[in-house]
Amino acid sequence: MNTQNINIVQAEQPQLPLSMSPKKFILWLFIVSIVMLFAAWTSAYIVAQAEGVGVPIELPSLFGYTSILLILSSISMHLAYRAAKRDQLNLLRIFSTITFILGVGFLAGQLLGFEQLVASNVYFVGGTAIDSFTFVLPFMHGVHIVAGLVFLLIVLVQSFRYKVHSKSMLSIELCATFWHFLDGLWLYLFLFLTFN
């Protein structure tokens, strides 16, 4: 009896493409561009400092307090996200509102911090490069916080329209990702400016 060796070629299963929501992809592109922007500015700050263009500046004490507000807002944002996952819509609205209020408090504290800088004879225009960067970095972060607050407000309105819940998490997931990123970015900037 002749037996033939039969080679069984196992057909490869087609690879499923990595799928990501287009909105998620756009958010991550935006985050990467923000990281590159702030990396360029902090690098320029280091170069200016190495060239001796200006003297070290003591950051306003308010920047430390606003950092605490932002950390608390990150916690409340996480609690809002968790509430949405559990369909606890009242808690979602409460924690989203708390996050919004803490974000506004952060911005108000930053503005008062700028007044402290001016009172210490640190100016955006007419000062040294170090003076300018001490304004630019927190100010540009504040601009992104405003964008985060608008995003948060949209999610909050959606939660009152029952468009955010355990079966519809994309908007709050994107909002939470962006908010946590902004919080981390501020902590980096605060520590960078404090130790440089």
C-alpha positions in Angstrom: 0.0 0.0 0.0 1.5 3.3 -1.1 1.2 6.0 1.3 1.8 9.5 0.2 3.1 12.2 2.4 0.4 14.7 2.4 1.6 18.1 3.4 -1.2 20.0 4.9 -0.7 23.6 4.4 -2.5 25.4 7.1 -4.0 28.5 5.8 -3.1 31.5 7.7 -5.9 33.3 9.3 -6.1 36.9 7.9 -4.8 39.4 10.4 -7.4 41.7 11.6 -6.3 45.3 11.2 -5.7 47.2 14.4 -8.8 49.1 14.9 -9.1 52.4 16.7 -11.8 54.9 16.7 -10.9 57.8 14.3 -11.7 60.2 17.2 -9.3 58.4 19.4 -6.6 58.5 16.7 -7.1 62.2 16.3 -6.9 62.8 20.0 -3.6 60.8 20.2 -2.2 62.8 17.3 -3.1 66.0 19.1 -1.5 64.8 22.3 1.7 63.8 20.5 1.8 67.3 18.8 1.4 68.9 22.2 4.2 66.8 23.6 6.5 67.9 20.8 5.6 71.5 21.2 6.3 71.6 24.9 9.5 69.5 24.4 10.7 72.1 22.0 9.9 75.0 24.4 11.5 73.3 27.4 14.6 72.5 25.3 14.8 76.2 24.2 14.5 77.1 27.9 17.4 74.9 28.8 19.5 76.4 26.0 18.7 79.9 27.1 19.6 79.0 30.6 22.9 77.4 29.5 23.7 80.6 27.6 23.2 82.6 30.8 20.3 84.6 29.4 18.6 85.6 32.7 18.6 84.6 36.3 16.6 81.8 37.9 13.1 82.8 38.8 11.2 81.7 41.9 7.8 80.4 40.8 4.7 82.0 42.4 3.5 80.0 45.4 0.1 79.9 43.7 1.4 77.5 41.1 1.9 74.9 43.8 -1.6 75.3 45.0 -3.0 75.2 41.5 -1.1 71.9 41.0 -3.0 70.4 43.9 -6.3 71.6 42.3 -5.3 69.8 39.1 -4.4 66.6 40.9 -7.8 66.7 42.6 -9.5 67.3 39.2 -7.8 64.2 37.8 -9.2 62.2 40.7 -12.7 63.6 40.1 -12.4 62.9 36.4 -11.5 59.3 37.1 -14.5 59.0 39.4 -16.7 60.5 36.7 -15.4 58.0 34.2 -16.0 55.1 36.6 -19.5 56.3 37.4 -20.3 56.3 33.6 -19.0 52.7 33.3 -21.4 51.7 36.1 -24.3 53.8 34.8 -24.3 55.9 37.9 -25.4 59.0 35.9 -26.0 61.3 38.9 -22.4 60.6 40.1 -21.1 61.1 36.6 -22.7 64.6 36.5 -21.5 65.4 40.0 -17.9 64.4 39.4 -17.8 66.0 36.0 -19.0 69.2 37.5 -16.4 69.0 40.3 -13.7 68.5 37.6 -15.0 71.5 35.7 -15.0 73.7 38.8 -11.5 72.6 39.8 -10.3 73.3 36.2 -11.7 76.8 36.4 -10.1 77.2 39.8 -6.8 76.1 38.3 -7.0 78.8 35.6 -8.0 81.5 38.1 -5.0 80.5 40.3 -2.7 80.6 37.3 -3.8 84.1 36.4 -3.2 85.3 39.9 0.2 83.6 39.7 1.1 85.7 36.7 0.2 88.8 38.7 2.7 87.5 41.3 5.3 87.2 38.6 4.8 90.7 37.4 5.0 92.0 41.0 8.4 90.2 41.2 9.5 92.2 38.2 9.3 89.2 35.8 7.8 90.3 32.5 6.8 88.4 29.3 8.0 91.3 27.1 11.0 93.4 28.0 12.6 90.8 30.2 15.0 88.0 29.5 14.3 84.8 27.6 14.0 82.9 30.9 11.3 85.5 31.9 9.4 85.0 28.7 9.5 81.2 29.0 8.2 81.4 32.6 5.1 83.0 31.1 4.9 81.0 27.9 4.9 77.5 29.3 2.1 78.0 31.9 0.1 80.2 29.6 0.1 77.7 26.7 -0.8 74.9 29.1 -3.7 77.1 30.3 -4.9 77.5 26.7 -5.0 73.7 26.5 -6.8 73.5 29.8 -9.5 75.8 28.3 -9.8 73.3 25.5 -10.1 70.5 28.1 -12.8 72.5 29.9 -14.8 73.0 26.7 -14.5 69.2 26.0 -15.6 68.5 29.6 -18.6 70.8 29.2 -19.6 68.9 26.1 -19.5 65.6 27.9 -21.4 67.1 30.8 -24.2 68.3 28.5 -24.2 64.8 26.9 -24.6 63.2 30.3 -27.7 65.2 30.9 -29.0 64.0 27.5 -28.3 60.4 28.5 -25.7 60.1 25.7 -22.9 59.0 28.1 -23.4 55.7 29.9 -21.8 52.2 30.0 -22.8 51.5 26.4 -21.6 54.8 25.1 -18.3 55.6 26.7 -16.2 57.1 23.9 -16.7 60.8 24.6 -16.0 60.5 28.3 -13.0 58.1 27.6 -11.5 60.7 25.2 -12.2 63.5 27.7 -10.7 61.6 30.6 -7.6 60.7 28.5 -7.1 64.4 27.5 -7.7 65.7 31.0 -5.2 63.2 32.6 -2.7 64.1 29.9 -3.1 67.8 30.7 -2.6 67.1 34.4 0.5 65.1 33.8 1.8 67.8 31.5 1.3 70.5 34.1 3.1 68.4 36.8 6.0 68.0 34.4 6.1 71.8 33.6 5.8 72.7 37.3 8.7 70.4 38.3 10.7 71.5 35.3 10.3 75.2 36.1 10.9 74.6 39.9 14.1 72.7 39.4 15.5 74.7 36.4 
